[in-house]
Amino acid sequence: MAEEERKVTIDGKIYRLADLGENGEAQLNNLRGCEMELTELQRKTAIVQTARAAYARTLQEILKSVTPVGTAPSQEGNTSTAAATAEASQSTN
């Protein structure tokens, strides 16, 4: 019984892996590695964005009980949240 050929589909076309040669197969493996890394980074980004939103909500709740000491100058086009601006607004008192 003959060994079944390994095949890959790229852009809707089927290729035999053996026909890609060493370099082609290496590039395919590199591409797969990149896809896996992108998927992992997207997962991590979702986790960090969820945490950031939770921190911002918690900070907003805390700020409800704190009296501000002033108002920051308006920055045109600035839509950042309190959590995002907290670091930039810290004074060196």
N, C-alpha and C positions, 0 to 999 in steps of 0.2 A: 504494500500500500504506500503510495507516494505521500511525502510530507505536504500538508496543505500550505499553499503560498500565503504569505502575509501581505495584506493589501492595506492601503490607506486612501481615504477620500479627501481630496483637496479641491476646493472651489467647484464642487459638484462632479469632479472627475475621479475615477478610481485608478490607482497606480499600484504596481507591484513594488514592494519595498526594495527588492533585489535590484530593480531597474534604476533606483535613485542613486545607487553607489554609496560609498562610505560618506562622502561629503554631504550628499543629499539627505541621508539618514541622520547624520549629525545635526544638520540644520533643522530637520523635523523634530529631533529631540530637544534642541535649543528652543524652538518655537513652543513646544509642549511645556517646557520648563517655564518659559515666560508667561504662558497662559495660566499655569498653576500659581505662579507668584502674583500675577494680577488679581486672581480670584482671592488669594489670601490677603492681599493689601486692601481689597474692597471690603472684605469681612472685617478686618481690623479698623478700617475707616468708619464703618457702620457702628462698631463698638465705641470708638472714641467720640463720634458725633452724638451718640445716645448719652454717654457720660457727660459730655460738655453741656448738653441741653438740661440734664438733671442738675448739674452744678449751677447753671444759670438760673434755673427755677428756684433752687434753694437760696441762692444769693438774693434774688428778687424778694423772696419772702422775708429774709433777714433785713433787707433795706427798708421794708415797710415800717420797721420799728426804730429806725435810725434817722435822725434829723440831718439833712445835708448842710454843709457849711458854705455852700455857694453853688454856682452854676458854671459849668465848663463852657468855653467859647464854642459857638456853633462851627461844626466842620461840615462843609457842603458835601453831600453825597455819603455821609457817614451813617451807616445803618447797623453798626455793631451793637451787640448787647452789652449789658453791664459787665458780664463776665469777661467779655473780650477786651473791654476798655479798662478794667480794674488794674491790670498791670501797668498800663501806660499812664494811668492817672495817679499812681502812688507818689506821694511827696517824700522828700528826704528829711522830714522833721525829726 
